[in-house]
Amino acid sequence: MHAFTYTAHPSRVVFGPGALGRLGAEIGQLGVQRALVLCTPGQRGLAQRVSNLLGERAAGVFSQAVMHVPIETARAARAEARRLGADCAVAIGGGSTTGLGKAIALESGLPIIAIPTTYAGSEVTPIWGLTEAGVKKTGRDPRVLPRSVIYDPELTLGLPPGLTVTSLMNAIAHAAEGLYAPEANPVTALMAEEGIRACASALAALTIDPGGIDARSDALYGAWLCGIVLGSVAMGLHHKLCHTLGGSFNLPHAELHSVILPHALAYNAAAAPQAMVRIARALGRASAAQGLFELAARHGAPTSLQAIGMPADGLDHAAELALSHSYPNPRPLERAALRALLQRAFDGRPPAP
């Protein structure tokens, strides 16, 4: 076995149907008094339910979370937290809302409680992201790691089928890249393979019964494992491309993962054969890249950049942006091969090395 270093991140997890009812106890455990509830505009009703649950401990609701956390939105949320005298934030929703909570914590150190309603996984990572002037920057800081995460499968029952698929593909991407990261170790490898298996299995079950609480529980379980992997290792080509394309062209985050992941894995396959074996095994398929391409297509997820709004004349710029910063990846980045990857993804063709 190769040498490795593993650091566990100290977040508390409360898991199970009806777990939202334990929010008050989690607030009490943190020793805070005034919580600012964060959400997207479309989840204002759910955020108000949380606010009502908190009663006098709710400082207010900020419902302006959007994809990729624009710096202007982060500044507005920080100002609102100060104005209301909030001493913690409760982020209920998907990765956009959790990301906004992290943006507040990055500046103020305000403790965050995350209540995921999708399978983004951001809630168990110390990774933050902010978009300014069309460029998305990411980093790691222990201050942004939510102190407590409440996983309540009942809150995901209304997740539309399309978003269910793309969100689970997003989760799988975290684990897949974690298997060939420089910091990969036996602990994260076990979590990655089990996370991919759980997500793919839940997706198959949810196709038959979208309201199945057991399958929704399995999906959240898988997303949790995949998120831990994301927070434990450095990500490579796939995540770099998704951040680049999302921040620069305002493309939908989860859908980007569905489109790009098979192509990124095909690019790296020869340089990371053991990772591909584990991914394929978790999917029950012969090929990791082709298996994920077929999984996305079979369940109606987008498989082309063109379908989610990428302009054809932006592909060259995207390739240059991806090459502009160094980051760990098992195969060195080659401009011609990267540009070909983006073209295949744009066209929606099957992945190729």
N, C-alpha and C positions, 0 to 999 in steps of 0.2 A: 504494500500500500504506500502511495506517495505521501510525503509530508504535507501537513495542512494546518491552517489556523482557522478557528471558528469562534465568532463572537455572537452570543444570543442577545437580541434586543428585548429590553424589559417592558413589554406591553402586556396589559391584563386583558383577557378575553372572556366575555360572558356570552355563551352560545346556547341557542335553543328557541323553539317556538314560544312566543310570549315574553322573550327576554327584554323587550322594550320596557316592560313594567318594572324592571330593576334599575332604570335610569336614575331615579332619586337616590338609591343606595350608592350608586357609583359617584354621583355628585358629592354625596356626604363623605365618601371615602377620600375624595380629593381635598376635602376641607375648604371648598369654595362656596361662594354665596350667590353670585350673579352670573348666569350663563347667557351668552349671546347665541341664539340658534341660527345656524347658517343653512341655506338651501338654494336651489335654482328657482327661477320664477315659476316654473311648472310644478314645483313641489311645495308651494307656499302653504297649502292646506295641511300637508303632513307635518310641516314645521310648526304650524300653529297647534296641531295636536300635541306635539312635543312640548311646546311652550305651556299649554294648558296643564300638561302632566307635571311640569316643574312648578307651576303656581308662582308664588312670590320669588322663587329663585330664578325666574326667567327675566333677563334684562331686556329682551326684545328679539325681533326676528329680522335678519338681514337676508333678503331673498334675491340677490343679484349675482350669484355664482354662475360662471359660464366656463366653457371649455378653455383649456390651456392657460387659465389664470392670467388675464391681462394685468399688467402692473397697475393700471388705473383702477381696476376693480379691487385689487389687493389694498391699495391706498385708501379707497373709500371704506372698505371693511375695517381696516385698522382704525380709521378715524371714528367710525361708528362705535367700535368697541371702547375706545377712550371716552367718547361722549357719554355713553351709557354706564360707564364705570364697571364694565364686565371684567370679571376675574377668571373666566374660562369661556370656552366656546364649545358648542355641541354641533357637529357637522352631520347632517342627515341627508343622505343621497348617494351619488356615485363619486367617481374620481374628481370631478370638477369641484364639488362641494368640499370634499376632503382636502383637495389642493388649496382651496381658499383658506380653510382653517390653518393649514400649514404656513401659508403666507403671513397670516397674523402672528402665529407663533414664532416665525423666523425673526421677526423684528422685536416682539415683546416678550417672548418666552411664555405666553399665556398657555395653560394646559388645555389640551383638546380631548374631547370624547367623540369618537367616531361611531356613527350608526349607518353602516353600508346598506344600500338598497339595490346595489348592482354587484358585480363580481370583479371590480377594478383591482382590489388588492392594495391600493395605496395606503389604506388605513393601518397597515402593519409595517410600514417602511419609514425610514428617516430621510426619504428622498423628497425634495421639493422641486417645483418647476414654476417659472414665471416667464411670461411673454412680453417683450418690450420692443417696439419698432419692428415687429414682424419676425423677431428672432426669439426662440424659446431657449431659455437657459435652465439648466438643472444642477442640483448639488445635493450634498448630504449634510445633515446637521441633526444631532440628537435632540435638539429642542423641538423639532417639528413632529417627532414621533408621537402619535396620540397615546395618552396615558392609559386609556381604557377603550376597548372596542366592544360594542354590543351587536352580536350577530343574531338577528331575529328573522328566520325564514319566512314568517308571515308577512313581513314587509316587502318581500320580493314576489309575492303571489300575483301581483298586478303588472309585473314587468312584461312588456310586450314581447312576443316571440322573436322578432328581429333583434331587439336589443339584448334579449337573453343569449342569443347565439353569439353576437359580436362581443358581448361582455365576457363570455366564457372563453372565446378565442383570445381575448386580451389577457385573461388570467393564464391560459396555457402558454402564451408567449413569455411570460415572466419565468416560468419554470423551465421552458425549453432552452432559453439563453443561459439560464443559471447552470445548466448541465455542462456547458463548455467554457464557463468563466474561469479566469485565472485563480479565483478564490474558491472554486468548487471543492467540496469536501464530502465525506460520506454522509453527513447529516443532511446537507442541502440536497444531495443527490437522491436520497431516499424520499425527502419531502417533494422534490420536483417530480419524480416518476409517479408517486402516489397522487400528487395534485393533478397531473395531466390525466391520469386514469379516472379519478373521481369526476373531473370536469367533463370529460368525453362521455363517461357513462351517464352522468346526470343529463347531459344534452340529449342523449338518445331517449331517456325516459321522459323528459319534458316534451319531446316531440309528440309522444302518445298522450300525455296528460300534463298540460302546462300548469295545472293547479295542484300537482302532487306535492304535498308537503315534504315527503321523504326525499324526493328528487331535488326539491329546492334546498333542503338541508344539505344534501350531498354536494350540490353546486357551491353553496357557501363554504362548506368544509374544504372543497378543492381549491376555491379561490383564496381562502386563508393560507393554505399551505403554499400555493404559488406566490402569494404576496410576501410570505416570510423569505422565500428564496430570492425574490426581487430585492428585498431589503438587506440581504446578507452578502451579495456579490455584486461585482460591476457588470453592467450590461454591455452588449456588443453592438454589432451592425444593425440588427433589427430595431432595437430601441432608438438608436441614433437616427435611423431613417424616419421612424414614426415621429420623433420629436421635431426633426427638421421639416418634414412635410406638414405636420399639424400646425406648428408655430408659424411657418412661413406662408402657407397657403390656406390656413384655417380649415383644414379637413377634419372630419369627425374622428375622434381619438380611437374608439373601440373598433370602428369599421376599418381604420388604417391597419390595426393589428391583424385583422382577418385577411386583408389583402397582402400585406408585406411578409408575414411570417413564413409561409411556405417558400417564398423566393429567397429570403435570408438564410433559411436552413439549407436550401439547395446550394447556395453560394458557399456555405461553410462545411458541407457534408464531408468532403474528403479530408478536411483538416481536423474534424472532430468525430471520428467514426463511432466511438463508444457512446457519445451523447446521442447520436442518431439511433443507435440500437435501443437505448432506453426509451427514447421518445416513441419509436415505432412499436416497441413492446407495450407501452402504456396505451397506445391507440389500438392495438391489435391489428396492425397493418405491417406490410413488408417494408414500406418506405416512410420515413418521418415526413419529408417535404410533401410527397404526393399524398400521403395519408391526411395531412392537415388541409391541403388544397381541396381534396374530395370531401372532407368533413365540413368545411365552410360551404362548399357548393351544395352539398346534400341537404343542408339545413337552411338554405336561402340567404346566407351571408354574402355580401359583395365580394367579388373576386378580382375586380379591376379598379385601378385608381381613377380611370375615366368615369366610372359609374358613381364615384363619391365626390366628383367635382374638381379633380386635378386637371389643370390646363396643360395641354400637350407642350406648349412653349415654355413650360416651367421645368421640364425634366432635366435639361442641362444645368440650370441653376441649382436644382436640388442635388444633383451629383456633386457639384462644386462645393456646396455647403457641407455635404456629408464628408467630403475629403478635407475640409478646412481645419478640423481638430482631430488630434489623435485620441484613440480610446482602444481598450483591449478587444481584440477579435481574433479568433483562431487562424483565420486566413487574412493575409495582408490585403489592404484595400487597393484595388487596381481600377483606375478610372474607366477603362473600356468595359471591364466586366461589371462594374457597378452601374454604368449607364445602360448596359444591356439588361441588367436585373430590373431597373426601373421601367424600361420599355416593356418587358414581359408583364410586369405588374400593371402597367398602364393599359395594356391590351387585354389583360385577363387570360393570358395563355398559361398552361401548366408550367410549374417551376422546372428549371434546368440548371445544371452546374455553371 
